Structures are given as structure tokens and as C-alpha cells.
């Protein structure tokens, strides 16, 4: 349980820092913020025992993966 709480805190920190970076002119980092926000929701659901259908989780993870791809593509293009 302790590791799950630490994981949630770290994921929330990454999401928050990604939002701050996006506000400074890198809007593609909102994708990274969204990805880690989904991870926070998923882990909170596990910790609190939320009853969520697997199809909903699958769609959330698909959206999170697509937003992470958008973020890293933006990082790649920004540095190229």
C-alpha cells in the first residue's frame, strides 16, 4: 500500500510539472500531463477499490498512450 501511495504522489508530481512546462510554451506537454493524470486515476481506483468496467480502463489507457505519443513527438520535433 505504501508503494502505491508513493507512486500516486510521483505520478501527480509529473502531471503537475508537465502542466507547468506546457504553460511555458510547450503545449504538447499537456499530453504527458494527461497521461500521468490517467495513471493517478487508475492507481487511486485500485487503492480505493472503485468498481470501474474494464472497457472504460482500456479506453482511458488508449487515450493516455496516444497523448504520450503526441507529447514525445512534440519533444522530438522541438529538439530537432
Steps between C-alpha positions, in 0.01 A plus 500: 500500500785740581655451156165573336468829691857596405422413138187719504695792646776465239252470214312808619830690524591406141155608381530831683850574369388410148215753527745767619731424207206510259401842631849625411450447129512126445131411459573142393602430859132513594499152347753383755299665778188318382683168487620527857163629619347179362763301692402687817132421445576135432714463811248688715232266371709200597577641842140601577342196336297686238280275288589604144427296191802363316385661174517844662853432624604374159371816332672720760830321449465526122442875533794526743728316259393721209560816705843374608585434135390855413718637783817313406447584132481865600818465705673337206393773258589775749858375533557411135 
